[in-house]
Amino acid sequence: MRLRADVSVADTDYGQVLLDERTGRYWQLNPTGVVVVRALLDGADENAAVTALTSTYEVEEAQAREDVTALVTGLRTAGLVTS
C-alpha cells in the first residue's frame, strides 16, 4: 500500500494527520492508526499490521483485525492510498 502522491503526512501530538491536497480534506490518525499505517506503508500486509498493533498495544487479535480492516477500508474509500 502507498499513499497517493498528493497526500501529505504530518506528525502531531496525538498521532498523524493525512492531508488530501486535491480536496483540502484531512484525516486524523490516533497512535494506533499510526502503527497500522506505518506498517502498511513499510510493505506489511494486513496480517502483519495486526501483529504490529497487538505487539505495540494491549488489544485482542480479533479487535486488532477488525480495526485494521476498518482503517484500510476507510483509506481506500477516501482515495488516500493505492495498492
N, C-alpha and C positions, 0 to 999 in steps of 0.2 A: 504494500500500500504506500502511496505517496500523496503528499498534499499537492493540490494544483499549484501551478507556478504563481498564480496571482492570489495566493493565500499566505498571509504573514502570520508569524507566531511571536508573541511577546510573553515573557515570564512576568508574573505578578506575585504579590504577597500571598495570594490564595490559590495559585496554580498557574494556568496559562490562559491566554486569550488567542483565539484564531480569528483573524480578520479577513473577510472576503473582500478584496479590493475592488471587485467588479460592482458589488452591490452596496458596500459600506456596512454590511451586517457583520456582527461579531458573535462568537460563541465563547463562553467562559468554561474552562475545564477545571474541575476541582483536582486536588492532588492525586486521587485515584484515577481520574481520567487521564492525567498527565502520564502516569505509569503505563497505562494501556496504550496511549497514542505513541509514546516514545518507543515502546516495544515493537509496535506495528511498523512504525517508520524505519526502525532499525532492521526490518526484514522478517520479524517474527510473524508466525501465523496466529490465528485467534487462540489456538490451544496454548501456544507459548505465552501469549498475552495474559491468559487466565493464570498460568503458572507464575508469571511475574507479579500479578496482582495478589495472589494468595501467599506468595513468599514475602511480599512487602507489607501487607496488611492482614489483620486477623479477620478473614472473611471465608465463609464456606465456599467450596469449589462450585457448587450449583449456583449460588448467588453471584459469584465472580463471572461465571459463564454467561448468566443472564445479563449482567451489566456490560460485559464486553460486547455481546451480540447487540444490545440496545445502542451502545455508543457507536459501533461500526455502522449499524443501520442508519443512525442519525447523521453521521458524517457523510455517508453516501447519498442519503436523501437530500441533504443540504448542498450537495455538489462540491464539497470541500476536498474530496480525495479522488484519486484514480487508482485502479487496481494494480 
